[in-house]
Structures are given as structure tokens and as C-alpha cells.
């Protein structure tokens, strides 16, 4: 971006500045011997045109809405409309969660984001022995279509965008959502939203898997095919770096492992016979917004540029929409502390701002009390208001990519991209993301980073205010949300009643068809839809697939 003569002048001036600065340092040393980002990228004292001398504006940056999309996926970004403001919510019963959703919509939230309890996430009904003590605890309990109907009662599904954080049984929850919309008179073509549907990161970082990789990938590509034909505005997968980061990865690892998973999904879809430009426009991503402010902004920008290159050069995608990395962001839960929880408001505000400056399409802001429990209404309101203040009062949404051109941000963007690309090449050598997970490579990388960071915190090298510095006497939190243990009894009773009232012959017939399809090569979405329509339970459908596919056992990384 600068001619050679100007760069030489700057280089000469930089040398003189370094010499003068050293005199200052002799009298007043810097507070650290070296500075670096949370990913271990060295941070220079100052950045100048010399830092981005190799950057070609049109090739490396371009304009918003244009390849390589480093500066954003829309030409006008938030001047057209703000990002979708979501709050991840769900607890206890469908009826209780429905009340919270309506409260959030009244507070100005513009999209719903559903949290499911652990039994739902791993395909067990509320009356299963494995579900005991977990029903409705970390999300809403869903056993049948009736629960989804209650969850969205009075919420017009043609007017909201719904994100569902569900992976192994994603096809079943999507089928329930479609059937609920149908009962509202809302056609598939009017539905907007996302299912997470990202099983590879479950094997690597989170653990809510059911089936082995091969049948899991089949379910995912079946969803791709079904939605491309029937639900054109639905995001068929949210390829998630969020949980990779929560497990302890660095920003570079989060980006690299997420895009490596994305490469695996695209490859599986192509192998299944799908055309890249038929499904790629509905792929979406989900990133973590951590506390290293500029590194996070650079990570988001690097992600768009790297994915655009991957889709164009590796997979030959032609549609501009196939090249665009669209993503949802959630502020980092792992940064929240039980000590001095009011500080968590700041720990949410800064990452939320970095997500907006980085060009996110959708955002969830954590609540300050989530280090203790599911968020209270008061805490949720503050979290929603945080996004609204950024949107309406800060001015950062008035121009696209406002930090574009910053010498530091541009250099950091390139550095993160280069380091992530090195990881992706290593994973390619192993045989792809699935093979890297099977061999424990990705898990070990995450674990080593998590251990190194925790050691730094314990040694006081990384400061967490209120935790290892500026401590004070702990004050017990007030007004925490607690899920009533009676929810399990209520859920089990409702499930028993439903099984007695439904057409069990129709359920048995539908389950038989599903089993036959699972043993063959048919798309599994139609028989799952039929089973859901008959009020077959989540557990019954998952058990049918377990009988055919088996269950996955986690790889030891020791």
C-alpha cells in the first residue's frame, strides 16, 4: 500500500525512533520484558506501514461485501440493520422457557437461541435413568413434539430467527421445529434460523455425542440436502469454535480447528453427491469472543479471508454466497468469575464490542451471574442492554470495519491467518479433521494450551481482576435462578400421559420405517419427520438409530 521510497524513509525514521526510545527505556523500563497476545503472538511496541508492507489492499482486504470479505460480508454492514441480538436461554420445562423467551423479546431481543438440557443433547428422554438429576438443569427438557409446541407457543415462527444449540440429535429437533411451524400455518420457506449440527467439535472439545463419526456425518449431510430443497433460508450447520475456545484453545487454534472441521463437512457433502454451491451458502459459523480485544477482532477478519480462499481455491465454489463466512458470536463464558461478579459486565462488554468491530452477524452476551447459575431476569436484561448500548449509542456501527487499516490490526489479522493455515496444513497431513480427532491430535493441542494458560494465571503472569489480583472478601450472590427439582417428576408424568394418548401403532410403524432407512442409504430426514409427527419421543428415535449405528466411545489422549 506504500511505494518503496516512502517505506525507506519510514524505515530510516523508525530506526531513529528506536534509538531515542531506548534512551527512555534505560530510565523507565517497560512493565514486562515481552508482550504477546493470548495466542502467544509477539506484540511490537508500535506498528507502522513497515508492518504491512506486503499487504495489497485489493487482494488482501478489498471492500466490505467483496472478495476476500476480510472487511465484512455485507457492503453496508450495520448501516442497513444491526446484527441479530440473541440471548441463549432455556431451562426447566418448555412452559417456563417460553415465558423467558417472551420476556426477552419484550426487552428488544431480535432472535431466539435455545439451550437444551443434557439428556436432550445426548438423546435420552426425561424418564431414562441416565437423565436423573439433569432434567431441565442446563437447558430446556425436550422429549416430544409437544414440548417444542409448548416452547414456541404464542411466538410466530415466521417472524423470529431461531438458533438451536443441538448436535447429535439435531435432525430430530429440526423436524420438531418444522412440524411446530406447520401447526402454526408457517411453511418451511418462511423459516429462518440455525441448528448447530456440528458433531466434530463434540468429539474434540465438548462431549455431547451419540453416534460414531461416519453415521453422524451422514445425518449432517442429509440435513444439508433436505434443507437445500425444503428450507432455503435455514442455516444447516453452525460450525463451532466457541466450545473449542471454552475448552482452553488459543484464538489461533479456535480458528484453525473450526475451519478444519468446516473443510471436513464440505468434503463429506461433496462425497455424498451434493453440489458445493447448493449447500455452502447456508453454512454458518459460531465463534467465541474472548478478552484479548484486538486479537479477537483480527481473528474474525482472518476467518472470513481464510474461508473465502478455502472455498474458492480448494472447493471451486463459484457463488459469492458460498465464499462468505457468516458467524454468530458469544462472549466467553470461561472468562467470567464467581469473585466480584459485577466485573463480569465489563468482561462481557469488551468481547461484545470486539465481535461487532469484527463484523459478526449475530451476538449473544453472557449474563454476569452465569459463574453461579443460569442467568436471572435482571442479569439477562443487563446483557441485552449491553448490546443495545453498543448498537445505538457507541457509534461503532456507523461505518463498516472501522478498524480496517490499523497497522496493528492488519498485521495481527495476517499473522493469525498464517498461523491458522499452518495448523490446517498439519491436519491435512494427518488425514483431515476427523482423523486428527480420532488420533487425539486436536484434543491434545487444546489441553496443552488450557494447561499453559491455567499455570500462567496461578503464577500471576495472567491477571484476572478479583481472582488473582485486587481480591476482596466474597459477598454471597443474591436472586440466583434455581431450577426446581420437581421438574423431572412433572416432565416424566407428562411423557407417560402422552404415550398413553398418542397413536402407538402409528409410532411403531414410523419407527420401523426409520430403522429400515437407517440400514439403507435413504435421506433420514423424511422418516424422522414422520416419527416426530406421530409424537415418537426423542429417546425412541435416538435408540432406533443407536441400534443401527452404535455409540461412539471417546478417544483417550493420555
Helices and strands as residue ranges (DSSP letters): H 4-27, G 49-52, I 57-61, G 77-79, E 84-89, H 94-106, E 111-114, H 118-121, G 129-131, H 145-151, E 161-164, H 170-183, G 188-190, E 192-195, H 200-201, I 202-206, H 213-230, E 234-235, E 237-240, H 242-246, H 251-271, H 276-279, G 280-282, E 283-289, H 293-309, I 310-314, H 320-323, E 327-331, G 333-335, H 343-357, E 362-364, H 377-393, G 396-398, H 407-430, H 433-438, H 441-458, H 486-501, H 504-519, H 524-533, H 538-549
